[in-house]
Amino acid sequence: MPDLILHRNLSDPDGFYADLMAVHEGLTKAESDALTARLVLILANHIGSRDVLNAALQAARETASHPPADA
């Protein structure tokens, strides 16, 4: 399995979260869901590695009902 960074790695996680929430502001649920899907695909394309993406999918699925302690 490829190395996947799961610890906090953003220099300003609160700022990014605020930006993420702001980009959804004023959108309907359907528009917001579509924006999230486009963002995921854009980031997946940027990452480019199917192995890394599959590791991320697995990590997200594993933490869906049990978020990591540092999240």
C-alpha positions in Angstrom: 0.0 0.0 0.0 1.4 3.4 -0.9 2.2 6.0 1.8 -0.8 8.0 2.5 -0.5 11.1 4.8 -3.3 10.7 7.4 -1.9 13.1 10.0 -2.7 16.8 9.8 -0.6 18.2 7.0 -2.2 21.6 6.2 -0.5 24.7 7.4 -3.9 26.4 8.0 -6.6 23.7 8.4 -9.1 26.1 9.9 -8.6 28.6 7.0 -9.0 25.8 4.5 -12.2 24.6 6.2 -13.5 28.2 6.2 -12.8 28.4 2.4 -14.4 25.1 1.8 -17.6 26.2 3.6 -17.6 29.5 1.9 -17.5 27.9 -1.6 -20.7 26.0 -0.7 -22.5 29.1 0.5 -25.7 29.9 -1.2 -25.8 26.6 -3.1 -28.7 24.1 -3.0 -28.0 20.6 -1.6 -27.8 19.2 -5.1 -25.4 22.0 -6.2 -23.3 21.5 -3.1 -23.1 17.8 -3.7 -22.1 18.4 -7.4 -19.4 20.9 -6.3 -18.0 18.3 -3.8 -17.9 15.6 -6.5 -16.1 18.0 -8.9 -13.6 18.9 -6.2 -12.9 15.2 -5.5 -12.4 14.5 -9.2 -10.1 17.5 -9.6 -8.0 16.5 -6.6 -7.9 12.8 -7.8 -6.6 14.0 -11.1 -4.0 16.1 -9.4 -2.9 13.1 -7.3 -2.9 10.8 -10.3 -1.9 7.6 -8.6 -4.6 5.0 -8.6 -2.9 3.2 -5.7 -2.8 6.4 -3.6 -6.5 7.1 -4.5 -7.5 3.6 -3.5 -5.7 3.9 -0.2 -7.5 7.2 0.4 -10.9 5.6 -0.5 -10.2 2.7 2.0 -9.1 5.1 4.7 -12.2 7.2 4.2 -14.4 4.2 4.3 -12.8 2.9 7.5 -13.2 6.2 9.3 -16.8 6.8 8.0 -18.3 5.8 11.3 -15.2 6.0 13.5 -13.3 9.3 12.8 -9.6 9.3 13.8 -8.9 10.7 17.3 -7.0 13.7 15.9 -9.8 14.7 13.4 
